Amino acid sequence: MPAKKSDKMTPVGKKIKKIRLDKSFTLEQIANETGYSTDYLKAVEAGEERPPVGALLQIARALEIDSGFFLREQETAMQTRVSEYTKRTKEYAYETLTPGAENKHLKAFRVSIEPRQEHTGVGYQHEGEEFNYVLSGKVEVIVGDHVNTLKAGESLHFNAGIKHQLRNIGDEAAELLVVIYSP
C-alpha cells in the first residue's frame, strides 16, 4: 500500500510548508528567492527530498526566518535519533561542529561522502562564502563552470553565491570540513 503523503513528510518539510503558508508565500515566490524549482520545493515539503545545508539556508532566508532554524531542529533530532540525522541526504552525511551557532554568521560542518557519490538534483547556492578542507579522500568542488579537484590536506575558499556542487570522485569515503559564512 503506498504511503500517504502526510506519512512521508519529514519534520523539516512540514516546518517549511507551515511557515510558507502562515506567511502567505507561494511556491513561486520561494522559487524566485532561492533559485530552486517549484517541483524541488514541493518535493522538500512532501519529504521526498532532503535538502542540503545550503538549500536550508536559502529557504530560511526566503521565508524571512533565522538561517539556523532548520539546522537547530536537526541538531535536536540528532540528540535523540543520531542515525537519521547523519543520513540527511541520500548521498552524504554531515554533523554540525558549531552547535548553538544558529544566530551566528559562521557555521562549520563535518561532511562525509560515500565513494563515487554526489548530491543529485540541485546545486548549492547561498549568500556568503564557503571554505572546504578535505580531511580524507578525493573530491570535486564545481563552482559555476570551474572544476576544482581536491585531495586530503587541500582546501578551497569561494563565493557561495555562485552555484556549486560537491562530489566524491574517489574509491574511498571522503571527509571534509565545510565552513559557511552567511552575512
For each residue, the residues with C-beta under 8 A, 3 or more apart:
1:
2:
3: 7 8
4: 7 8
5: 8 9 46
6: 9
7: 3 4
8: 3 4 5 46 47 48
9: 5 6 13 14 17 45 46 47
10: 13 14 47 50
11: 14 15 73 77
12: 15 16 44 50 51 56 70 73 74
13: 9 10 16 17 44 45 46 47
14: 9 10 11 17 18 45 47
15: 11 12 18 19 69 70 73
16: 12 13 19 20 41 44 45 59 63 70
17: 9 13 14 20 21 45
18: 14 15 21 22
19: 15 16 22 23 63 65
20: 16 17 23 25 27 30 45 63
21: 17 18 24 25
22: 18 19
23: 19 20 63 64
24: 21
25: 20 21 29 30 62 63
26: 29 30
27: 20 30 31 38 41 42
28: 31 32 38
29: 25 26 32 33 62
30: 20 25 26 27 33 34 36 41 59 62 63
31: 27 28 34 35 36 37 38 41
32: 28 29
33: 29 30 58 61 62
34: 30 31 41 55 58 59 61 62
35: 31 58 125 163
36: 30 31 40 41 55 58 59 122
37: 31 40 41
38: 27 28 31 41 42
39: 42 43
40: 36 37 43 44 49 121 122
41: 16 27 30 31 34 36 37 38 44 45 59
42: 27 38 39 45 46
43: 39 40 46 48 49
44: 12 13 16 40 41 47 48 49 50 51 55 59
45: 9 13 14 16 17 20 41 42
46: 5 8 9 13 42 43
47: 8 9 10 13 14 44
48: 8 43 44
49: 40 43 44 121 122
50: 10 12 44 88 89 90
51: 12 44 55 56 59 89 122
52: 55 56 88 89 119 122 124
53: 56 57 71 94 107 109 124 178 180
54: 57 58 124 125 126 160 164 180
55: 34 36 44 51 52 58 59 122 124 126
56: 12 51 52 53 59 60 70 71
57: 53 54 60 61 67 126 127 180 182
58: 33 34 35 36 54 55 61 62 125 126 127
59: 16 30 34 36 41 44 51 55 56 62 63 70
60: 56 57 63 65 66 67 68 69 70
61: 33 34 57 58 64 67 126 127
62: 25 29 30 33 34 58 59
63: 16 19 20 23 25 30 59 60
64: 23 61
65: 19 60 69
66: 60 69 102 103
67: 57 60 61 71 102 182
68: 60 71 72 101 102 103 104 107
69: 15 60 65 66 72 73 102
70: 12 15 16 56 59 60 73 74
71: 53 56 67 68 74 75 96 102 107
72: 68 69 75 76 102
73: 11 12 15 69 70 76 77
74: 12 70 71 77 78 85 88
75: 71 72 78 79 85 96 99
76: 72 73 79 80
77: 11 73 74 80 81 84 85
78: 74 75 81 82 85 86 95
79: 75 76 82
80: 76 77
81: 77 78 84 85
82: 78 79 85 86
83: 86 87
84: 77 81 87
85: 74 75 77 78 81 82 88 95
86: 78 82 83 93 94 95 112
87: 83 84 90 93
88: 50 52 74 85 92 93 94
89: 50 51 52 92 93 119
90: 50 87 120
91: 113 114 117 118 119 120
92: 88 89 111 112 113 114 117 119 166 168
93: 86 87 88 89 111 112
94: 53 86 88 109 110 111 112 178
95: 78 85 86 109 110
96: 71 75 99 101 107 108 109
97: 108 109 110 177
98: 101 104 106 107 108
99: 75 96
100:
101: 68 96 98 104 106 107
102: 66 67 68 69 71 72
103: 66 68
104: 68 98 101 107
105: 128 181 182 183
106: 98 101 179 180 181
107: 53 68 71 96 98 101 104 179 180 182
108: 96 97 98 177 178 179 180
109: 53 94 95 96 97 177 178 179 180
110: 94 95 97 135 175 176 177 178
111: 92 93 94 166 175 176 177 178
112: 86 92 93 94 173 174 175
113: 91 92 117 118 137 139 166 167 168 173 174 175 176
114: 91 92 117 168 173
115: 168 170 171 172 173 174
116: 168 169 170 171
117: 91 92 113 114 167 168
118: 91 113 165 166 167 168
119: 52 89 91 92 122 124 165 166 167
120: 90 91
121: 40 49
122: 36 40 49 51 52 55 119
123: 142 163 164 165
124: 52 53 54 55 119 160 163 164 165 166
125: 35 54 58 160 161 162 163 164
126: 54 55 57 58 61 160 161 180 182
127: 57 58 61 160 161 182 183
128: 105 160 161 180 181 182 183
129: 157 158 159 160 180 181
130: 157 158 160 164 178 179 180 181
131: 155 156 157 177 178 179 181
132: 139 141 150 155 156 166 176 177 178 179
133: 154 155 176 177 178 179
134: 137 138 139 150 151 152 153 154 155 174 175 176
135: 110 152 175 176 177
136: 152 172 173 174 175
137: 113 134 151 152 168 170 172 173 174 175
138: 134 149 150 151 152 168 169 170 174
139: 113 132 134 149 150 151 166 167 168 169 170 174 176
140: 147 148 149 150 165 166 167 169
141: 132 147 148 150 156 158 164 165 166
142: 123 145 146 147 148 164 165 166 167
143: 146 148 156 158 159 162 163 164
144: 162 163 164
145: 142
146: 142 143
147: 140 141 142
148: 140 141 142 143 156
149: 138 139 140 169
150: 132 134 138 139 140 141 154 155 156
151: 134 137 138 139 154
152: 134 135 136 137 138
153: 134
154: 133 134 150 151
155: 131 132 133 134 150
156: 131 132 141 143 148 150
157: 129 130 131
158: 129 130 141 143 162 164
159: 129 143 162
160: 54 124 125 126 127 128 129 130 164 180 181 182
161: 125 126 127 128
162: 125 143 144 158 159
163: 35 123 124 125 143 144
164: 54 123 124 125 130 141 142 143 144 158 160
165: 118 119 123 124 140 141 142
166: 92 111 113 118 119 124 132 139 140 141 142 176
167: 113 117 118 119 139 140 142
168: 92 113 114 115 116 117 118 137 138 139 173 174
169: 116 138 139 140 149
170: 115 116 137 138 139 174
171: 115 116
172: 115 136 137
173: 112 113 114 115 136 137 168
174: 112 113 115 134 136 137 138 139 168 170
175: 110 111 112 113 134 135 136 137
176: 110 111 113 132 133 134 135 139 166
177: 97 108 109 110 111 131 132 133 135
178: 53 94 108 109 110 111 130 131 132 133
179: 106 107 108 109 130 131 132 133
180: 53 54 57 106 107 108 109 126 128 129 130 160
181: 105 106 128 129 130 131 160
182: 57 67 105 107 126 127 128 160
183: 105 127 128
